[in-house]
Structures are given as structure tokens and as C-alpha cells.
Amino acid sequence: MTITTMQGASREALASAWANVERALTGAGSGAAHASSAEAARMSDELFAVVDVFDEQVALRRALSDPAIDADRKAGLIESVLAAHVGANTLAVMRDVVRSRWSRMRDLGDAVEQLAVLARLVAADRADQGDEIEDELFRLARIIENQGALREALGDANLPVANKADLVHALLDGKATDSTIALAVQLVRHPRGRKPEVSLAEYGDIAARRANRSVARVTTATLLSDEQRARLRTALATMYGRDVQLQIELDAHVVGGLVVQVGDEIIDGSIAGRLADARQRLK
């Protein structure tokens, strides 16, 4: 299950909500003052709490995403549910969210989760930690993916969520930004049916999208030199028409060359990949 790809009406609704959160927290285009790191983090926590409510109360989510129900009625409903529990900025964002048209009921909760991540990214910027968070999310995803015992513990439905949160803190405290730790704790507390490493990668994609760049996950058997990295970034930026952030992972199974993944597209330039393709063609 992915949260980062939406189609049709949901894509347009998410783009509008994204702009609303940016305006609320950065003052962009509104003349309002910038929110502090603490204020942005508070909105993130409140939006994540809304996601939890939506996941637990399917009837509420169904009503709020039903195109047959008048937009003003839906705005009134969400206000009655949230007004006593969230701040004015979060409430204003959510009123606009439920007024929008969503292609699927599931998209409503997924969109609010993305907005919660966005608010946390703004909090990181305010704390001068914005440059680190994308790389930290990627590295943490790779650590979890490559350490079976850790992956099983964080994904174990029978392990108390407090224990999982303690495990994240033991792993990251003093080694990662506050925002990365907060996002990691959130996703192990409420995985929403996803593996932790998958959620972390998706959150990293949201960070890349906010920075207006693509993420290229590069798998290679050997370290790349600075010159090789620069050439690869230039080639990929030309191919995709935007800046590309490289995330390098070493894998001895890649025999020469590189395997590059950008979104759902895989460019396999490894010898192993070419041999596999040749074998497939011979069948």
C-alpha cells in the first residue's frame, strides 16, 4: 500500500491541501508570519492524530469522502469532531480537505498523512535540520531492511507499541534529528498496514517532492567517486527534467554497473541484470 501516488480528483485535492499547509506554516503568499518549529510540529502531531481517527472510524471517513454529501455539511462535521482537539490552523486545513473531492475513500486518510509529514518537514526547516531529514529517512530504511531482527521487532503486531517506540529512540537518539525520530516513532506506532522501511522510503519521497527533486535509489557493488556521482546526477536530471537526489546502497550481488530506481521506473545497467535479460530472451 502506497501513500505517495494518487490519481484524478485526489491528486488535485492533495495539491490544494499541500499549498494550504505551506501557506499556514510558512506564510507563503499570505503575508502571515512563519510558524515556529514547535508550531509546525504541533500541526504534524494533530494531523497524524486525525489519520488515526479516520483509520479507526470508517463511517466518518466514508461520509467525509462521499461526493454526494454537500461540502459545507462535511466541513461542519469535521469541525464538530476536531474543534476541541486541534489548533485553528489544523482545523482550517481539515475543513478545506473535506470540502475537496476524493477519488477513493482511502485517499482521504492517505492525503492527511502526507500533510502531517509535510508539517514535520517544515518543523525541521525551522530548526535548521531540513537538509538532514531526507538522508536520515533513507539510511534508517536501509538499516531496518538489512537487519532482520530489527525489522521483525518493529513490524511485530504482538509487540507493544511502547516497546517499539523505545527501540526507535534507542536506535536514533543523539544520532538523528528530532523530526526523523518523530516520524519513525509515528510509523511504528501506527503502521497503517505497511512495513516500517516502506513507510520511511515514502516519507523520504515526500521530502524529495517538497524540495522539487526526484529520488534515485542507486544500487552498486562498489563505492562511487565524487566525479561518478556528479555525472550520474547530471544524466538523471537531464532525463527527468529536475534535480535528482542520489541515495546509494552497496550490494555485492550487483555484478558491475548500476541499478537505478526512480519512482516505479528501474534502469538496470548491471552485468547481472543484462545476463538475466539475455536468459529471459532465450526462453
Backbone hydrogen bonds, N-H to C=O, Kabsch-Sander energy under -0.5 kcal/mol:
donor,donor_aa,acceptor,acceptor_aa,energy
10,S,7,Q,-1.2
11,R,7,Q,-0.7
12,E,8,G,-1.5
13,A,9,A,-2.6
14,L,10,S,-2.6
15,A,11,R,-2.1
16,S,12,E,-2.0
17,A,13,A,-2.4
18,W,14,L,-2.9
19,A,15,A,-2.0
20,N,16,S,-1.8
21,V,17,A,-2.3
22,E,18,W,-2.3
23,R,19,A,-2.5
24,A,20,N,-2.5
25,L,21,V,-2.2
26,T,22,E,-2.9
27,G,23,R,-1.8
28,A,22,E,-0.6
30,S,27,G,-1.9
31,G,27,G,-1.4
35,A,25,L,-3.1
40,A,36,S,-2.3
41,A,37,S,-2.5
42,R,38,A,-2.1
43,M,39,E,-2.0
44,S,40,A,-2.2
45,D,41,A,-2.5
46,E,42,R,-2.4
47,L,43,M,-2.7
48,F,44,S,-2.4
49,A,45,D,-2.0
50,V,46,E,-1.8
51,V,47,L,-2.0
52,D,48,F,-2.0
53,V,49,A,-2.0
54,F,50,V,-2.6
55,D,51,V,-2.5
56,E,52,D,-1.9
57,Q,53,V,-2.6
58,V,56,E,-0.8
61,R,57,Q,-2.0
62,R,58,V,-2.7
63,A,59,A,-2.2
64,L,60,L,-2.4
65,S,61,R,-1.3
66,D,62,R,-0.5
66,D,63,A,-0.8
69,I,66,D,-1.5
74,K,70,D,-2.0
75,A,71,A,-2.3
76,G,72,D,-2.2
77,L,73,R,-2.2
78,I,74,K,-2.5
79,E,75,A,-1.8
80,S,76,G,-2.0
81,V,77,L,-1.6
82,L,78,I,-2.3
83,A,79,E,-2.5
85,H,82,L,-2.8
86,V,82,L,-1.5
91,L,87,G,-2.3
92,A,88,A,-2.4
93,V,89,N,-2.2
94,M,90,T,-2.4
95,R,91,L,-2.2
96,D,92,A,-1.7
97,V,93,V,-2.1
98,V,94,M,-2.3
99,R,95,R,-1.1
100,S,96,D,-1.0
100,S,97,V,-0.7
108,L,104,R,-0.6
108,L,105,M,-1.1
109,G,105,M,-0.7
110,D,106,R,-2.0
111,A,107,D,-2.7
112,V,108,L,-1.9
113,E,109,G,-1.9
114,Q,110,D,-2.0
115,L,111,A,-2.2
116,A,112,V,-2.1
117,V,113,E,-2.1
118,L,114,Q,-2.5
119,A,115,L,-2.5
120,R,116,A,-1.7
121,L,117,V,-2.1
122,V,118,L,-2.1
123,A,119,A,-2.0
124,A,120,R,-1.9
125,D,121,L,-2.1
126,R,122,V,-2.4
127,A,123,A,-1.3
128,D,125,D,-1.9
129,Q,124,A,-3.4
130,G,124,A,-0.6
132,E,129,Q,-0.9
133,I,129,Q,-1.1
134,E,130,G,-0.6
136,E,132,E,-2.4
137,L,133,I,-2.5
138,F,134,E,-1.8
139,R,135,D,-2.7
140,L,136,E,-2.5
141,A,137,L,-2.1
142,R,138,F,-2.1
143,I,139,R,-2.2
144,I,140,L,-2.5
145,E,141,A,-2.3
146,N,142,R,-2.0
147,Q,143,I,-1.1
148,G,146,N,-0.7
151,R,147,Q,-2.7
152,E,148,G,-2.7
153,A,149,A,-2.1
154,L,150,L,-2.5
155,G,151,R,-1.5
156,D,152,E,-0.6
156,D,153,A,-0.9
157,A,155,G,-0.6
159,L,156,D,-1.1
163,N,160,P,-0.7
164,K,160,P,-1.6
165,A,161,V,-2.5
166,D,162,A,-2.2
167,L,163,N,-2.0
168,V,164,K,-2.1
169,H,165,A,-2.4
170,A,166,D,-2.5
171,L,167,L,-1.7
172,L,168,V,-2.3
173,D,169,H,-2.6
175,K,172,L,-3.1
176,A,172,L,-1.3
181,I,177,T,-2.1
182,A,178,D,-2.5
183,L,179,S,-2.3
184,A,180,T,-2.4
185,V,181,I,-2.6
186,Q,182,A,-2.3
187,L,183,L,-2.2
188,V,184,A,-1.6
189,R,185,V,-1.9
190,H,186,Q,-2.4
194,R,191,P,-1.4
198,V,195,K,-0.6
199,S,195,K,-2.2
200,L,196,P,-2.5
201,A,197,E,-1.8
202,E,198,V,-2.2
203,Y,199,S,-2.6
204,G,200,L,-2.2
205,D,201,A,-1.9
206,I,202,E,-1.9
207,A,203,Y,-1.9
208,A,204,G,-2.2
209,R,205,D,-2.5
210,R,206,I,-2.2
211,A,207,A,-1.5
212,N,209,R,-1.6
213,R,208,A,-2.4
214,S,243,D,-2.5
216,A,214,S,-0.6
216,A,245,Q,-3.0
217,R,215,V,-0.6
217,R,261,Q,-2.9
218,V,216,A,-0.8
218,V,247,Q,-2.5
219,T,217,R,-0.5
219,T,259,V,-3.1
220,T,218,V,-0.5
220,T,249,E,-2.2
221,A,257,G,-0.5
229,R,225,S,-2.5
230,A,226,D,-2.3
231,R,227,E,-2.3
232,L,228,Q,-2.4
233,R,229,R,-2.6
234,T,230,A,-2.2
235,A,231,R,-2.3
236,L,232,L,-2.5
237,A,233,R,-2.7
238,T,234,T,-2.1
239,M,235,A,-1.9
240,Y,236,L,-2.6
241,G,237,A,-1.7
242,R,237,A,-0.7
243,D,212,N,-0.6
245,Q,214,S,-3.3
246,L,244,V,-0.5
247,Q,216,A,-2.6
249,E,218,V,-2.9
251,D,220,T,-2.2
254,V,251,D,-1.8
255,V,253,H,-0.9
256,G,254,V,-1.2
259,V,219,T,-2.1
260,V,267,I,-2.7
261,Q,217,R,-2.1
262,V,265,E,-2.4
263,G,215,V,-0.6
263,G,261,Q,-0.5
265,E,262,V,-2.0
267,I,260,V,-3.6
268,D,266,I,-0.7
269,G,258,L,-2.7
269,G,267,I,-0.9
271,I,255,V,-1.5
271,I,256,G,-1.3
272,A,255,V,-0.5
274,R,270,S,-2.1
275,L,271,I,-2.5
276,A,272,A,-2.2
277,D,273,G,-2.2
278,A,274,R,-2.3
279,R,275,L,-2.4
280,Q,276,A,-2.1
281,R,277,D,-2.1
282,L,278,A,-1.3
283,K,279,R,-0.6
283,K,280,Q,-0.9
